[in-house]
Amino acid sequence: MKCPNCNSKSIEELKSKGKKSKELLLKCNECGTIFRDIVNIEKPLDCRVVVSEFEKTHKTFIKVDPDQILQVGGFIDADERPAEITSLENKRGGRIFKSPVKDLETIWASYIDIPARVGISVDFGGRILSQKVEVAPDFEFKIGDVVKMGNIYFRINSLKTLERKMRKGFARASVTKRVYGRPFEEQQRYNYDLSSKVVV
């Protein structure tokens, strides 16, 4: 929106009226010109959301402005509960990091008012110990970390997230499906203790 007199974009809104389209009375902060403009208000879109709560998922819809930009790691309200966006799918079926709502097919999200439930698999040379832990959604699992879990110590060697398998780096619990590790002998040194987090 520019001033018709001096082309400045420094505009002050004095009045507005209307619902579907707004008639605005505006004043240019540079030259003082007062002018009118009409802005069409786009209806909010019903956007499909797939929300995860532990192992369960369900579909819901939220109303969002078509030009609003959403991105992975951002937050939405789904069924009046806060949820973090874990993935975005565009209308071509591709997964993307950031997009205007009008180009989206599905928003993938997980509730943040509950702990994240993550699978742990420790490989004892072919015998797999499998457990689940509940940790804060922003808890970070880092490849190379040594973990204590009861009387077992293991080093994380890979992660499976909602999007991919990782062999380096780290991921937050909210997007981590499974942590893979191998036994670690030095029991005096570990990065964190998940013993109290194991789901029985």
TORPAVEX-360708 format. One record per residue (C-alpha): residue number from 0; x, y, z. Coordinates in steps of 0.001 Angstrom, whole numbers, plus 500000, padded with zeros to 6 digits. Example, Ala and Ser with C-alpha at 12.3 -4.5 7.8 and 13.67 -1.06 7.14 Angstrom:
<fiti 0,<512300,495500,507800>> <fiti 1,<513670,498940,507140>> 
***
This chain:
<fiti 0,<500000,500000,500000>> <fiti 1,<501504,503319,498861>> <fiti 2,<500596,506981,499143>> <fiti 3,<499108,508103,495779>> <fiti 4,<500868,511471,496154>> <fiti 5,<504467,510613,497143>> <fiti 6,<504602,506771,496902>> <fiti 7,<505656,506441,500548>> <fiti 8,<504802,503150,502286>> <fiti 9,<504668,504812,505715>> <fiti 10,<500872,504794,506090>> <fiti 11,<498660,505244,509154>> <fiti 12,<495160,503724,509250>> <fiti 13,<492602,506254,510505>> <fiti 14,<489353,504279,510005>> <fiti 15,<488150,500987,508584>> <fiti 16,<484716,499546,507899>> <fiti 17,<483296,496425,506263>> <fiti 18,<483725,492660,506719>> <fiti 19,<484200,490913,503361>> <fiti 20,<486093,493926,502027>> <fiti 21,<487379,496760,504178>> <fiti 22,<487179,500392,503183>> <fiti 23,<490135,502132,504773>> <fiti 24,<490724,505811,505475>> <fiti 25,<494492,506292,505427>> <fiti 26,<497011,509029,506073>> <fiti 27,<500528,509251,504649>> <fiti 28,<503093,509859,507396>> <fiti 29,<505492,511505,504910>> <fiti 30,<503383,514145,503111>> <fiti 31,<500159,514121,505170>> <fiti 32,<497869,513143,502239>> <fiti 33,<494592,511526,503372>> <fiti 34,<493156,508936,500966>> <fiti 35,<490842,505902,500789>> <fiti 36,<491590,502328,499751>> <fiti 37,<489607,499068,499613>> <fiti 38,<491142,495784,500756>> <fiti 39,<489506,492405,500062>> <fiti 40,<489552,490097,503072>> <fiti 41,<490171,486471,502116>> <fiti 42,<488172,483862,504002>> <fiti 43,<490129,481576,506333>> <fiti 44,<490797,478140,504827>> <fiti 45,<489940,474821,506475>> <fiti 46,<493347,473144,506626>> <fiti 47,<493711,469443,507418>> <fiti 48,<495891,468592,510402>> <fiti 49,<497118,465118,511391>> <fiti 50,<497891,465297,515122>> <fiti 51,<499967,462737,517028>> <fiti 52,<499384,461837,520654>> <fiti 53,<501817,459076,521578>> <fiti 54,<501218,456193,519101>> <fiti 55,<497770,457452,518100>> <fiti 56,<497020,459984,515385>> <fiti 57,<493783,461651,514395>> <fiti 58,<492672,464122,511728>> <fiti 59,<491170,467495,512470>> <fiti 60,<490758,470827,510667>> <fiti 61,<491819,474318,511639>> <fiti 62,<490834,477670,510121>> <fiti 63,<493863,479622,508925>> <fiti 64,<494321,482710,506731>> <fiti 65,<495411,481593,503230>> <fiti 66,<498471,483884,503181>> <fiti 67,<499711,482953,506649>> <fiti 68,<503166,481347,506507>> <fiti 69,<503601,478138,508533>> <fiti 70,<506869,476341,509183>> <fiti 71,<508172,473196,510857>> <fiti 72,<508817,473939,514535>> <fiti 73,<506046,476539,514652>> <fiti 74,<502914,476198,516776>> <fiti 75,<499175,475930,516072>> <fiti 76,<496035,475312,518103>> <fiti 77,<494491,471941,517230>> <fiti 78,<491210,471084,518985>> <fiti 79,<491936,473949,521408>> <fiti 80,<495239,472352,522449>> <fiti 81,<498746,473626,521625>> <fiti 82,<500578,471565,519008>> <fiti 83,<503983,471833,517338>> <fiti 84,<504215,471507,513555>> <fiti 85,<506423,468501,512791>> <fiti 86,<506016,468383,508995>> <fiti 87,<504225,470178,506144>> <fiti 88,<502918,468524,502985>> <fiti 89,<502224,470654,499916>> <fiti 90,<499561,470012,497276>> <fiti 91,<502091,468127,495103>> <fiti 92,<502681,465605,497913>> <fiti 93,<506138,466932,498824>> <fiti 94,<507403,467559,502342>> <fiti 95,<508582,471134,502875>> <fiti 96,<509933,473248,505726>> <fiti 97,<507912,476444,505183>> <fiti 98,<504875,477427,503103>> <fiti 99,<501847,479719,502787>> <fiti 100,<498712,477921,503998>> <fiti 101,<497041,478147,500553>> <fiti 102,<499736,475811,499113>> <fiti 103,<499388,473145,501827>> <fiti 104,<497571,469826,501689>> <fiti 105,<498285,468610,505251>> <fiti 106,<499875,469900,508438>> <fiti 107,<501485,467221,510652>> <fiti 108,<501729,468135,514326>> <fiti 109,<502072,466714,517818>> <fiti 110,<500550,467989,521040>> <fiti 111,<502999,469792,523312>> <fiti 112,<500931,469590,526506>> <fiti 113,<502011,465943,526957>> <fiti 114,<505461,464323,527104>> <fiti 115,<506900,462843,523908>> <fiti 116,<506953,459024,523842>> <fiti 117,<510044,457676,522071>> <fiti 118,<511095,454088,521336>> <fiti 119,<514571,452936,522395>> <fiti 120,<516278,449914,520750>> <fiti 121,<519617,448646,522097>> <fiti 122,<521346,445994,519978>> <fiti 123,<523212,443369,522019>> <fiti 124,<524712,441625,518964>> <fiti 125,<521397,440474,517507>> <fiti 126,<519362,440455,520727>> <fiti 127,<517390,443705,520801>> <fiti 128,<516237,445345,524009>> <fiti 129,<513215,447512,523202>> <fiti 130,<511756,450086,525597>> <fiti 131,<509723,453275,525462>> <fiti 132,<510529,456465,527363>> <fiti 133,<508520,459624,527991>> <fiti 134,<510499,462862,527958>> <fiti 135,<509788,466577,527439>> <fiti 136,<509019,467357,523766>> <fiti 137,<512059,469666,523523>> <fiti 138,<514456,467058,525008>> <fiti 139,<517309,466499,522530>> <fiti 140,<518707,463089,521566>> <fiti 141,<522211,463451,520111>> <fiti 142,<524048,460771,518160>> <fiti 143,<527164,459806,520116>> <fiti 144,<525610,460507,523534>> <fiti 145,<525943,457831,526209>> <fiti 146,<522690,457024,528022>> <fiti 147,<521950,455235,531288>> <fiti 148,<518654,453337,531364>> <fiti 149,<518273,451227,534504>> <fiti 150,<521382,448995,534676>> <fiti 151,<522026,449350,530923>> <fiti 152,<524397,451882,529372>> <fiti 153,<524362,452501,525640>> <fiti 154,<525705,454897,523039>> <fiti 155,<523210,456383,520537>> <fiti 156,<524316,455467,516994>> <fiti 157,<521257,456520,514956>> <fiti 158,<517826,458122,515198>> <fiti 159,<514603,457642,513281>> <fiti 160,<512563,460836,513063>> <fiti 161,<509184,461481,511450>> <fiti 162,<511039,462423,508262>> <fiti 163,<514179,460277,508002>> <fiti 164,<516865,458063,509527>> <fiti 165,<519818,460002,510965>> <fiti 166,<523403,458851,511574>> <fiti 167,<524750,462213,512759>> <fiti 168,<523415,465278,514523>> <fiti 169,<520538,465511,516977>> <fiti 170,<516733,465668,517052>> <fiti 171,<514140,466849,519525>> <fiti 172,<511963,464213,521158>> <fiti 173,<508820,465717,519604>> <fiti 174,<509941,464541,516137>> <fiti 175,<511870,461396,517155>> <fiti 176,<510183,458027,516710>> <fiti 177,<513039,455723,517738>> <fiti 178,<516560,455899,519188>> <fiti 179,<519021,453120,518247>> <fiti 180,<522051,452269,520357>> <fiti 181,<524723,449730,521250>> <fiti 182,<525934,448747,524731>> <fiti 183,<528606,450977,526281>> <fiti 184,<531052,449504,528759>> <fiti 185,<532325,452597,530623>> <fiti 186,<529497,452842,533127>> <fiti 187,<530915,455788,535038>> <fiti 188,<530437,458255,532181>> <fiti 189,<527066,459076,530642>> <fiti 190,<525306,462169,529289>> <fiti 191,<521883,461578,530843>> <fiti 192,<519839,459060,532791>> <fiti 193,<516507,457907,531345>> <fiti 194,<515841,455310,534048>> <fiti 195,<512911,457225,535549>> <fiti 196,<511480,457953,532083>> <fiti 197,<510879,454332,531032>> <fiti 198,<507198,453535,530337>> <fiti 199,<506301,450281,532054>> 
***
